[in-house]
Amino acid sequence: MDDFALRRGHEYGTLLIDMQSRRPVDLLADRRAETLRDWLTQHPGVEIICRDRAGAYAEGARSGAPHAVQVADRWHLWRNLGEAVERTVIRHHACLREPVPEAVPPASVPVATAPAEQPRLVVRTQQRHAAIEQLRTAGYSLSRISRELKLARNTVRRFLRADGLDELVVKTTSRSTLLDGFEPYLHQRWTEGCTNAAELFAEIRNAGYRGGVPRCAAIYVPSAPLSPLPRSRLPSSRSVRSSAGSCASLAG
């Protein structure tokens, strides 16, 4: 059994499938525990119930088929593992980074302004976190919070499952950009004396960079010479999650 969206974020139904024949059995009008309980009561003899982590399905299966064994399918096991790995990496990702001193470029070097997208994302994350926490403290359910704030259930669920605002902000600000992978080369060329932004842009463009000039001009200009050797990049939370999934598949 699993849910499906009739109107995403607002209205959902439940699909029941026979795992042996792999054919649909029935469609339920919602995903409430009572609806599933009534269906199981009217169709006795179910021995194994394969479901996701939804509490409503667990309660409905427990009350409607108390003797049935509840299990999770392979996809949900992988998703559980992936989310657990991703949360762990996000929680400790900042600990792996060495602090970088703020750069003070020479007066003759124009200082590129930081992209405006990141502050807006951080502010939005802070506002959503505060609003969701306020409604949860007031006793609102996940569904009601979703309706009140006009947010998808998965978004609300992700905020509620986070260990705190810091985890959400780290995940928001750790998004990769097209410039990732070219920064060590740009730092090296800058320390070698090449300070012409147009020339630097042309070089990384030939090397495969597909971004625009504004993004290239926003590179970090060090106040002290950096080592010409490229630094190894820390793995992103998504890459670690994918690696964990690959290992789990091989182990299975």
DRENDO-1510 file (C-alpha; in Angstrom, 1 decimal, always signed):
<recs>
REC; n; res; u; v; w
REC; 1; MET; +0.0; +0.0; +0.0 .
REC; 2; ASP; +1.1; +3.5; -0.7 .
REC; 3; ASP; -0.4; +7.0; -1.2 .
REC; 4; PHE; -0.8; +9.0; -4.3 .
REC; 5; ALA; -1.6; +12.6; -4.9 .
REC; 6; LEU; -5.0; +13.7; -6.3 .
REC; 7; ARG; -4.0; +17.4; -5.5 .
REC; 8; ARG; -0.4; +17.6; -4.3 .
REC; 9; GLY; -0.1; +19.0; -0.8 .
REC; 10; HIS; -3.9; +18.8; -0.2 .
REC; 11; GLU; -5.7; +15.6; -1.3 .
REC; 12; TYR; -4.3; +12.1; -1.4 .
REC; 13; GLY; -5.6; +8.6; -1.9 .
REC; 14; THR; -4.3; +5.1; -1.2 .
REC; 15; LEU; -3.4; +2.4; -3.8 .
REC; 16; LEU; -3.5; -1.3; -2.7 .
REC; 17; ILE; -1.5; -3.8; -4.8 .
REC; 18; ASP; -1.2; -7.5; -4.5 .
REC; 19; MET; +2.5; -8.1; -4.2 .
REC; 20; GLN; +2.3; -11.6; -5.7 .
REC; 21; SER; +0.4; -10.8; -8.8 .
REC; 22; ARG; +1.7; -7.2; -8.9 .
REC; 23; ARG; -1.8; -6.0; -9.9 .
REC; 24; PRO; -3.9; -3.2; -8.3 .
REC; 25; VAL; -6.5; -4.5; -5.8 .
REC; 26; ASP; -8.3; -1.4; -4.8 .
REC; 27; LEU; -8.2; +2.4; -4.5 .
REC; 28; LEU; -9.1; +4.2; -1.2 .
REC; 29; ALA; -10.5; +7.7; -1.2 .
REC; 30; ASP; -7.9; +9.0; +1.3 .
REC; 31; ARG; -5.0; +7.8; +3.4 .
REC; 32; ARG; -6.6; +7.8; +6.9 .
REC; 33; ALA; -6.1; +5.0; +9.4 .
REC; 34; GLU; -9.9; +4.5; +9.7 .
REC; 35; THR; -10.4; +4.0; +6.0 .
REC; 36; LEU; -7.6; +1.4; +5.8 .
REC; 37; ARG; -8.9; -0.3; +9.0 .
REC; 38; ASP; -12.4; -0.6; +7.5 .
REC; 39; TRP; -11.1; -2.1; +4.2 .
REC; 40; LEU; -9.0; -4.7; +6.0 .
REC; 41; THR; -11.9; -5.6; +8.3 .
REC; 42; GLN; -14.0; -6.2; +5.2 .
REC; 43; HIS; -11.3; -8.3; +3.5 .
REC; 44; PRO; -10.0; -10.7; +6.1 .
REC; 45; GLY; -7.1; -13.0; +5.5 .
REC; 46; VAL; -4.3; -10.5; +4.8 .
REC; 47; GLU; -1.0; -12.0; +6.2 .
REC; 48; ILE; +1.7; -9.5; +5.1 .
REC; 49; ILE; +1.3; -5.8; +4.8 .
REC; 50; CYS; +4.0; -3.9; +2.9 .
REC; 51; ARG; +3.8; -0.2; +3.6 .
REC; 52; ASP; +5.8; +3.0; +4.0 .
REC; 53; ARG; +6.6; +4.9; +7.3 .
REC; 54; ALA; +3.2; +6.7; +7.5 .
REC; 55; GLY; +1.8; +6.4; +11.0 .
REC; 56; ALA; -1.8; +6.3; +9.7 .
REC; 57; TYR; -1.0; +3.1; +7.7 .
REC; 58; ALA; +0.7; +1.5; +10.7 .
REC; 59; GLU; -2.3; +2.2; +12.9 .
REC; 60; GLY; -4.9; +1.2; +10.3 .
REC; 61; ALA; -3.1; -2.1; +9.6 .
REC; 62; ARG; -2.6; -2.8; +13.3 .
REC; 63; SER; -6.3; -2.3; +14.0 .
REC; 64; GLY; -7.7; -3.8; +10.8 .
REC; 65; ALA; -5.4; -6.8; +10.5 .
REC; 66; PRO; -3.8; -7.3; +14.0 .
REC; 67; HIS; -2.3; -10.7; +13.0 .
REC; 68; ALA; -0.7; -9.5; +9.8 .
REC; 69; VAL; +3.1; -8.9; +9.6 .
REC; 70; GLN; +4.0; -5.3; +8.6 .
REC; 71; VAL; +7.1; -4.9; +6.4 .
REC; 72; ALA; +8.8; -2.2; +4.4 .
REC; 73; ASP; +9.6; -2.7; +0.7 .
REC; 74; ARG; +13.1; -2.3; -0.8 .
REC; 75; TRP; +12.5; +1.3; -2.0 .
REC; 76; HIS; +11.4; +2.6; +1.4 .
REC; 77; LEU; +14.4; +0.8; +3.1 .
REC; 78; TRP; +16.7; +2.5; +0.7 .
REC; 79; ARG; +15.0; +5.8; +1.3 .
REC; 80; ASN; +15.3; +5.4; +5.1 .
REC; 81; LEU; +19.0; +4.6; +4.8 .
REC; 82; GLY; +19.6; +7.5; +2.4 .
REC; 83; GLU; +17.8; +10.1; +4.6 .
REC; 84; ALA; +19.7; +8.9; +7.7 .
REC; 85; VAL; +23.0; +9.1; +5.9 .
REC; 86; GLU; +22.2; +12.6; +4.5 .
REC; 87; ARG; +21.1; +13.9; +7.9 .
REC; 88; THR; +24.3; +12.6; +9.5 .
REC; 89; VAL; +26.5; +14.2; +6.8 .
REC; 90; ILE; +24.7; +17.5; +7.0 .
REC; 91; ARG; +25.0; +17.5; +10.8 .
REC; 92; HIS; +28.8; +17.1; +10.7 .
REC; 93; HIS; +29.7; +18.6; +7.3 .
REC; 94; ALA; +30.7; +21.9; +8.8 .
REC; 95; CYS; +33.1; +20.2; +11.1 .
REC; 96; LEU; +35.3; +19.1; +8.2 .
REC; 97; ARG; +35.9; +22.5; +6.8 .
REC; 98; GLU; +38.9; +24.6; +7.9 .
REC; 99; PRO; +38.0; +28.3; +8.5 .
REC; 100; VAL; +38.9; +30.6; +5.7 .
REC; 101; PRO; +40.0; +34.1; +6.7 .
REC; 102; GLU; +38.1; +36.9; +5.1 .
REC; 103; ALA; +39.8; +38.3; +2.1 .
REC; 104; VAL; +40.8; +42.0; +1.9 .
REC; 105; PRO; +41.5; +42.6; -1.8 .
REC; 106; PRO; +43.7; +45.5; -2.9 .
REC; 107; ALA; +42.0; +48.8; -3.5 .
REC; 108; SER; +42.5; +48.5; -7.2 .
REC; 109; VAL; +40.7; +45.2; -7.4 .
REC; 110; PRO; +36.9; +45.5; -7.7 .
REC; 111; VAL; +35.1; +43.5; -5.1 .
REC; 112; ALA; +32.4; +41.3; -6.6 .
REC; 113; THR; +29.2; +41.2; -4.7 .
REC; 114; ALA; +28.0; +37.9; -3.3 .
REC; 115; PRO; +25.0; +36.3; -5.1 .
REC; 116; ALA; +21.8; +37.6; -3.6 .
REC; 117; GLU; +20.1; +34.2; -3.9 .
REC; 118; GLN; +21.8; +32.7; -0.8 .
REC; 119; PRO; +20.7; +35.3; +1.8 .
REC; 120; ARG; +17.1; +35.1; +0.5 .
REC; 121; LEU; +17.1; +31.3; +0.8 .
REC; 122; VAL; +18.5; +31.5; +4.4 .
REC; 123; VAL; +15.9; +34.1; +5.4 .
REC; 124; ARG; +13.1; +32.1; +3.9 .
REC; 125; THR; +14.4; +29.0; +5.7 .
REC; 126; GLN; +14.5; +30.9; +9.0 .
REC; 127; GLN; +11.0; +32.2; +8.5 .
REC; 128; ARG; +9.5; +28.8; +7.6 .
REC; 129; HIS; +11.3; +27.2; +10.5 .
REC; 130; ALA; +9.9; +29.7; +13.0 .
REC; 131; ALA; +6.3; +29.5; +11.5 .
REC; 132; ILE; +6.3; +25.7; +11.5 .
REC; 133; GLU; +7.7; +25.5; +15.1 .
REC; 134; GLN; +5.1; +27.9; +16.3 .
REC; 135; LEU; +2.2; +25.9; +14.8 .
REC; 136; ARG; +3.7; +22.6; +16.1 .
REC; 137; THR; +4.0; +24.1; +19.6 .
REC; 138; ALA; +0.3; +25.0; +19.3 .
REC; 139; GLY; -0.6; +21.4; +18.7 .
REC; 140; TYR; -1.2; +21.6; +14.9 .
REC; 141; SER; -0.9; +18.3; +12.9 .
REC; 142; LEU; +1.5; +18.0; +9.9 .
REC; 143; SER; -1.5; +18.2; +7.5 .
REC; 144; ARG; -2.9; +21.3; +9.2 .
REC; 145; ILE; +0.5; +23.0; +9.2 .
REC; 146; SER; +0.8; +22.3; +5.5 .
REC; 147; ARG; -2.6; +23.8; +4.8 .
REC; 148; GLU; -2.1; +26.9; +7.0 .
REC; 149; LEU; +1.3; +27.8; +5.5 .
REC; 150; LYS; +0.4; +26.5; +2.0 .
REC; 151; LEU; +3.5; +24.3; +2.0 .
REC; 152; ALA; +3.9; +20.7; +0.6 .
REC; 153; ARG; +3.6; +18.0; +3.2 .
REC; 154; ASN; +7.1; +16.8; +2.4 .
REC; 155; THR; +8.5; +20.3; +3.1 .
REC; 156; VAL; +6.8; +20.5; +6.4 .
REC; 157; ARG; +7.9; +16.9; +7.3 .
REC; 158; ARG; +11.5; +17.8; +6.4 .
REC; 159; PHE; +11.5; +20.8; +8.7 .
REC; 160; LEU; +9.9; +18.8; +11.6 .
REC; 161; ARG; +12.4; +16.0; +11.3 .
REC; 162; ALA; +15.5; +18.3; +11.2 .
REC; 163; ASP; +17.5; +18.5; +14.4 .
REC; 164; GLY; +17.4; +22.3; +14.4 .
REC; 165; LEU; +17.6; +25.4; +12.3 .
REC; 166; ASP; +21.4; +25.0; +11.8 .
REC; 167; GLU; +20.9; +21.7; +9.9 .
REC; 168; LEU; +18.3; +23.3; +7.6 .
REC; 169; VAL; +20.5; +26.4; +7.0 .
REC; 170; VAL; +23.6; +24.2; +6.3 .
REC; 171; LYS; +21.7; +22.2; +3.8 .
REC; 172; THR; +20.3; +25.4; +2.1 .
REC; 173; THR; +23.8; +27.0; +1.9 .
REC; 174; SER; +25.6; +23.8; +0.8 .
REC; 175; ARG; +24.1; +23.7; -2.7 .
REC; 176; SER; +26.5; +23.2; -5.5 .
REC; 177; THR; +27.1; +25.7; -8.2 .
REC; 178; LEU; +28.5; +25.6; -11.8 .
REC; 179; LEU; +31.8; +27.1; -10.5 .
REC; 180; ASP; +32.5; +24.1; -8.2 .
REC; 181; GLY; +35.6; +22.3; -9.3 .
REC; 182; PHE; +37.1; +25.4; -11.1 .
REC; 183; GLU; +37.8; +27.4; -7.9 .
REC; 184; PRO; +41.3; +25.8; -7.1 .
REC; 185; TYR; +42.4; +26.6; -10.7 .
REC; 186; LEU; +41.2; +30.2; -10.5 .
REC; 187; HIS; +43.0; +30.6; -7.1 .
REC; 188; GLN; +46.2; +29.2; -8.6 .
REC; 189; ARG; +46.0; +31.5; -11.7 .
REC; 190; TRP; +45.3; +34.5; -9.5 .
REC; 191; THR; +48.4; +33.8; -7.3 .
REC; 192; GLU; +50.4; +33.4; -10.5 .
REC; 193; GLY; +49.6; +37.0; -11.4 .
REC; 194; CYS; +46.6; +36.6; -13.8 .
REC; 195; THR; +44.1; +39.1; -12.5 .
REC; 196; ASN; +42.2; +39.7; -15.7 .
REC; 197; ALA; +38.6; +38.4; -15.2 .
REC; 198; ALA; +37.9; +38.1; -18.9 .
REC; 199; GLU; +41.0; +36.0; -19.4 .
REC; 200; LEU; +40.2; +33.8; -16.4 .
REC; 201; PHE; +36.7; +33.3; -17.8 .
REC; 202; ALA; +38.0; +32.3; -21.2 .
REC; 203; GLU; +40.3; +29.7; -19.7 .
REC; 204; ILE; +37.7; +27.9; -17.5 .
REC; 205; ARG; +35.2; +28.2; -20.4 .
REC; 206; ASN; +37.6; +26.2; -22.6 .
REC; 207; ALA; +38.0; +23.7; -19.7 .
REC; 208; GLY; +34.3; +23.0; -19.6 .
REC; 209; TYR; +32.7; +25.8; -17.5 .
REC; 210; ARG; +29.2; +26.6; -18.6 .
REC; 211; GLY; +28.2; +29.4; -16.3 .
REC; 212; GLY; +28.0; +33.1; -17.1 .
REC; 213; VAL; +30.5; +35.9; -16.6 .
REC; 214; PRO; +28.8; +37.3; -13.4 .
REC; 215; ARG; +29.2; +34.0; -11.7 .
REC; 216; CYS; +32.8; +33.7; -12.8 .
REC; 217; ALA; +33.5; +37.3; -11.6 .
REC; 218; ALA; +32.3; +36.4; -8.1 .
REC; 219; ILE; +35.3; +34.2; -7.4 .
REC; 220; TYR; +37.0; +34.5; -4.0 .
REC; 221; VAL; +40.0; +36.8; -4.3 .
REC; 222; PRO; +42.6; +35.9; -1.5 .
REC; 223; SER; +44.4; +38.6; +0.4 .
REC; 224; ALA; +47.4; +36.3; +0.8 .
REC; 225; PRO; +48.9; +33.9; -1.8 .
REC; 226; LEU; +47.3; +30.4; -1.8 .
REC; 227; SER; +49.1; +27.2; -2.5 .
REC; 228; PRO; +49.0; +26.5; -6.3 .
REC; 229; LEU; +48.1; +22.9; -5.5 .
REC; 230; PRO; +44.4; +22.2; -5.9 .
REC; 231; ARG; +42.6; +21.3; -2.7 .
REC; 232; SER; +40.5; +18.2; -2.6 .
REC; 233; ARG; +36.8; +19.0; -2.3 .
REC; 234; LEU; +34.6; +17.7; +0.5 .
REC; 235; PRO; +31.9; +15.2; -0.7 .
REC; 236; SER; +28.4; +16.7; -0.8 .
REC; 237; SER; +25.7; +15.1; +1.3 .
REC; 238; ARG; +24.0; +13.8; -1.9 .
REC; 239; SER; +27.2; +12.1; -3.1 .
REC; 240; VAL; +27.6; +10.4; +0.2 .
REC; 241; ARG; +23.9; +9.3; +0.2 .
REC; 242; SER; +24.4; +7.9; -3.3 .
REC; 243; SER; +27.5; +6.0; -2.2 .
REC; 244; ALA; +25.6; +4.5; +0.7 .
REC; 245; GLY; +22.8; +3.4; -1.6 .
REC; 246; SER; +25.3; +1.8; -4.0 .
REC; 247; CYS; +26.9; -0.1; -1.1 .
REC; 248; ALA; +23.5; -1.2; +0.2 .
REC; 249; SER; +22.6; -2.5; -3.3 .
REC; 250; LEU; +25.8; -4.5; -3.5 .
REC; 251; ALA; +25.3; -5.9; -0.1 .
REC; 252; GLY; +21.8; -6.9; -1.0 .
</recs>
